[in-house]
């Protein structure tokens, strides 16, 4: 689970976007792509998913500088119908084909009721909810799944067959926070003792992970020879499966949102789980953090700040951090 750091500095979202975009552009991306990936990473930070936000700036740009990820990919549609598309990411970051592909799927779903795409030949696409949540402002339901290429070893436990694939589903609501699930497939670190205590947890995790591999990886074509070494010089080891559904094709949008508000509102009035302050469904806490961080600034922990300062110094980009005071959050 992503939790806010205990201390650090608060940085306005627009300053983090400006810094990250400048770093990516210095690493060789086009200005448009630099601004896009910076926007997507900061949107992730705004929801408190710090593991997949601007913390990745240093590692992403270093991979570009090292020649492992294409800094200037030219996206290519390999096949397309009214409701399906296969996109090639040209060895770049997965954020680019997944974002632009989702925009296409939204437009097609609004016209035809639903649309789906797969993407291949790219690296990491970040937090899955970046793409599922794009559906919400259009009264659509969004699904995003990703997988990375790997080959299960006969020497390893079968629980490793699923890899670390993520999945997100986003469902709109009215006045209540939208329902947004953003998760990996594994719930507990493996040990024989834990497996004996909670076997169903591990079996269910493996089942989900295998499905995510099939949809976000195999269906996406990440095992095709042309996207692997030696034919590809890029570390293009990931793919995705993204689907958009138009709510109004199933029931009136106002009626659906009214029922979602009733359900979510009722759930939020229930007793919270032990150790938590309030009852929330998936996405509720992130929705609240987004409002707080947009208003007060994004919490940046010392190690997060250090990673951004290191890559910025390496590329000759100034940082804004000196004018912000280190503080304890929630104090």
C-alpha positions in Angstrom: 0.0 0.0 0.0 1.2 3.5 -0.8 1.3 5.7 2.3 2.4 9.3 2.6 5.9 9.8 3.8 6.3 10.9 7.5 8.2 14.0 6.6 9.7 15.9 3.7 8.7 19.0 1.6 5.4 19.8 -0.1 5.8 20.8 -3.8 3.1 22.3 -5.9 2.0 19.9 -8.7 2.8 22.4 -11.5 6.4 22.7 -10.2 6.9 19.0 -10.2 5.5 18.8 -13.7 7.8 21.6 -15.0 10.8 19.9 -13.4 10.1 16.4 -14.6 9.3 17.7 -18.2 12.6 19.6 -18.3 14.5 16.5 -17.2 12.9 14.2 -19.8 13.5 16.8 -22.5 17.1 17.0 -21.6 17.3 13.2 -21.7 16.3 13.4 -25.4 12.5 13.2 -25.6 10.5 15.7 -27.6 8.9 18.5 -25.7 5.4 17.2 -26.2 6.4 13.7 -25.0 8.3 15.2 -22.0 5.3 17.2 -21.0 3.0 14.2 -21.4 5.0 11.8 -19.3 5.6 14.5 -16.6 1.8 15.1 -16.5 1.0 11.4 -16.1 3.7 10.9 -13.3 2.5 13.9 -11.4 -1.2 12.8 -11.7 0.0 9.6 -10.0 1.7 11.5 -7.2 -1.4 13.5 -6.7 -3.3 10.4 -5.8 -0.6 9.3 -3.4 0.6 6.4 -5.5 4.2 7.6 -4.9 5.7 4.2 -6.0 4.7 5.0 -9.6 4.9 8.7 -9.8 7.9 11.1 -10.3 10.1 8.8 -8.3 10.5 7.0 -11.6 11.9 10.1 -13.3 15.5 9.2 -12.5 15.3 5.5 -13.6 13.3 6.3 -16.8 15.7 9.0 -18.0 18.7 7.0 -17.1 17.4 4.1 -19.2 17.0 6.6 -22.1 20.5 7.9 -21.6 21.9 4.4 -21.4 20.3 3.5 -24.8 17.9 0.9 -23.3 14.7 2.9 -23.9 14.0 4.9 -27.1 13.6 8.6 -26.1 11.9 9.5 -29.4 9.6 6.7 -30.3 7.4 6.9 -33.4 4.1 5.2 -32.5 2.6 3.0 -35.2 -0.8 1.4 -35.6 -0.3 -2.2 -36.7 -4.0 -3.0 -37.2 -7.3 -1.1 -36.7 -11.0 -1.5 -36.9 -13.8 0.7 -35.6 -13.5 -0.8 -32.2 -10.0 -2.5 -31.9 -6.5 -1.4 -32.5 -2.9 -2.8 -32.0 -0.3 -0.1 -31.3 3.5 -0.4 -31.5 5.4 1.7 -29.1 8.8 1.7 -31.0 10.8 0.8 -27.9 9.9 3.9 -25.9 8.0 4.4 -22.6 4.6 2.7 -22.4 3.0 5.9 -21.3 3.0 7.2 -24.9 1.1 4.4 -26.8 -1.1 3.7 -23.8 -2.2 7.3 -23.3 -2.8 8.0 -27.0 -4.4 4.6 -27.5 -6.8 5.3 -24.6 -7.8 8.6 -26.1 -8.6 6.7 -29.4 -10.5 4.0 -27.4 -12.6 6.7 -25.6 -13.6 8.3 -28.9 -14.5 5.0 -30.4 -16.4 3.8 -27.3 -18.5 6.9 -27.3 -19.4 6.2 -31.0 -19.7 2.4 -30.9 -20.4 1.5 -27.3 -17.0 0.0 -26.5 -13.5 -0.2 -27.8 -10.3 -2.1 -27.0 -6.7 -1.9 -27.8 -3.4 -3.7 -27.1 0.0 -2.1 -27.1 3.4 -3.7 -27.5 7.1 -3.0 -28.1 7.5 -0.5 -25.2 8.8 -0.4 -21.6 6.9 0.4 -18.3 3.5 2.1 -18.6 3.4 3.1 -14.9 0.3 2.9 -12.7 -2.6 1.2 -14.5 -5.2 3.7 -13.2 -3.6 6.5 -15.3 -5.5 5.0 -18.2 -8.6 3.5 -16.7 -9.4 6.8 -15.0 -9.3 8.7 -18.4 -12.7 7.1 -18.9 -14.4 8.8 -16.0 -14.9 12.3 -17.3 -16.6 10.8 -20.4 -19.1 8.6 -18.4 -17.3 5.5 -19.5 -15.9 2.5 -17.6 -12.2 1.9 -18.1 -10.1 -1.2 -17.8 -6.3 -1.3 -18.1 -4.0 -4.3 -17.7 -0.2 -4.6 -18.3 2.3 -7.4 -18.3 6.1 -7.7 -18.8 7.8 -10.4 -20.8 9.4 -13.2 -18.8 9.9 -16.9 -19.1 8.9 -19.0 -16.0 11.7 -21.2 -14.7 11.1 -24.9 -14.0 13.3 -24.4 -10.9 10.9 -21.8 -9.4 7.7 -22.0 -7.5 4.6 -21.9 -9.7 3.5 -18.7 -8.0 6.1 -16.9 -10.0 4.2 -17.8 -13.2 2.1 -14.6 -13.0 4.9 -12.1 -12.8 4.0 -8.7 -11.4 1.2 -7.6 -13.6 -1.0 -4.7 -12.7 -4.7 -4.0 -13.4 -7.1 -1.1 -12.9 -10.8 -0.7 -13.3 -12.4 2.8 -13.0 -16.2 3.3 -12.7 -17.8 6.7 -12.6 -20.1 8.0 -9.8 -21.9 11.3 -9.3 -21.2 13.2 -6.0 -19.3 10.3 -4.4 -15.7 9.4 -5.2 -15.5 7.2 -8.3 -14.8 3.5 -7.8 -11.2 2.9 -8.9 -9.3 -0.3 -8.3 -5.6 -0.2 -9.0 -3.7 -3.3 -7.9 -1.1 -5.9 -8.6 -2.1 -9.6 -8.5 -0.1 -10.7 -5.4 -1.3 -9.9 -1.9 1.2 -11.6 0.4 5.0 -12.3 0.2 5.4 -16.0 -0.3 6.6 -18.3 2.5 5.6 -21.9 3.3 4.1 -20.8 6.6 2.0 -18.1 5.1 0.9 -20.5 2.3 -0.3 -23.0 4.9 -2.3 -20.3 6.7 -3.8 -18.6 3.7 -3.7 -20.9 0.7 -6.8 -19.3 -0.9 -5.0 -15.9 -1.0 -2.1 -17.3 -3.0 -4.3 -19.4 -5.3 -6.5 -16.4 -6.1 -3.4 -14.2 -6.6 -1.9 -16.7 -9.0 -5.2 -16.9 -10.9 -5.4 -13.2 -11.4 -1.8 -12.8 -12.3 -2.0 -15.5 -15.0 -5.1 -13.8 -16.5 -3.2 -10.4 -16.5 -0.3 -12.1 -18.2 -2.5 -13.6 -20.9 -4.4 -10.3 -21.6 -1.7 -7.6 -21.0 1.2 -9.7 -22.4 0.4 -12.7 -24.6 -2.6 -11.1 -26.3 -0.6 -7.8 -26.6 2.1 -9.6 -28.6 5.1 -9.0 -26.2 6.6 -12.4 -27.1 6.8 -11.7 -30.8 10.5 -12.1 -32.0 10.6 -8.6 -33.5 10.1 -6.9 -30.1 12.8 -9.0 -28.4 16.6 -9.0 -28.6 18.5 -9.3 -30.9 16.0 -8.0 -33.4 15.1 -5.1 -31.0 17.8 -3.0 -29.4 15.4 -1.5 -26.9 14.2 -3.0 -23.6 10.7 -3.2 -25.0 9.5 -5.9 -22.6 5.9 -4.8 -21.8 2.5 -4.6 -23.3 -1.0 -3.6 -22.3 -4.7 -4.4 -22.8 -7.1 -1.4 -22.5 -10.9 -1.4 -22.8 -13.5 1.4 -22.6 -17.2 0.8 -22.1 -20.0 3.4 -22.6 -22.3 3.3 -19.6 -25.3 4.7 -21.5 -25.3 1.7 -23.8 -26.4 -0.4 -20.7 -28.5 2.0 -18.7 -29.1 5.8 -18.4 -26.0 7.5 -17.1 -28.0 9.5 -14.5 -29.6 6.4 -13.1 -26.3 4.6 -13.0 -24.5 7.4 -11.2 -27.4 7.7 -8.8 -27.1 4.1 -7.9 -23.4 4.2 -7.6 -23.7 7.2 -5.2 -26.1 5.3 -3.1 -23.9 2.2 -3.0 -20.6 4.1 -2.3 -22.3 6.5 0.2 -23.8 3.6 2.1 -20.4 1.8 2.2 -18.7 5.0 3.5 -21.1 5.1 6.4 -20.1 1.7 7.5 -17.5 1.0 10.3 -13.9 1.4 9.1 -11.4 -1.4 9.2 -9.1 -1.7 12.2 -6.4 0.9 12.2 -8.1 3.1 9.6 -9.9 6.4 10.3 -12.8 6.0 7.9 -14.6 3.5 5.7 -13.6 3.9 2.0 -14.0 1.8 -1.1 -11.3 1.4 -3.7 -10.2 4.9 -5.0 -11.8 6.8 -2.2 -8.7 7.6 -0.3 -6.8 8.5 -3.5 -9.6 10.8 -4.4 -9.3 12.7 -1.1 -5.5 12.9 -1.4 -5.8 14.3 -4.9 -7.9 17.2 -3.6 -5.5 17.8 -0.6 -2.3 17.6 -2.6 -3.6 19.8 -5.4 -4.4 22.4 -2.8 -1.4 22.0 -0.4 1.3 20.5 -2.5 2.5 16.9 -3.1 4.5 15.4 -0.2 8.1 14.7 -1.4 10.1 12.5 0.9 13.9 13.1 1.3 14.9 10.1 -0.8 12.4 11.1 -3.5 13.8 14.6 -3.5 17.3 13.3 -3.7 16.6 11.2 -6.7 15.2 14.1 -8.6 18.1 16.4 -7.6 20.6 13.8 -8.7 19.2 13.4 -12.2 18.5 17.1 -12.5 22.1 17.9 -11.6 23.4 15.3 -14.1 21.4 17.0 -16.9 21.9 20.6 -15.8 18.3 21.2 -14.8 17.6 23.6 -11.8 15.3 22.3 -9.1 12.8 24.4 -7.0 13.3 22.5 -3.8 15.5 25.0 -1.9 12.6 27.3 -1.2 10.5 24.7 0.5 10.9 23.8 4.2 11.2 20.3 5.5 8.3 19.4 7.8 6.5 16.5 9.4 3.3 15.7 7.5 0.1 15.5 9.5 1.8 17.4 12.4 
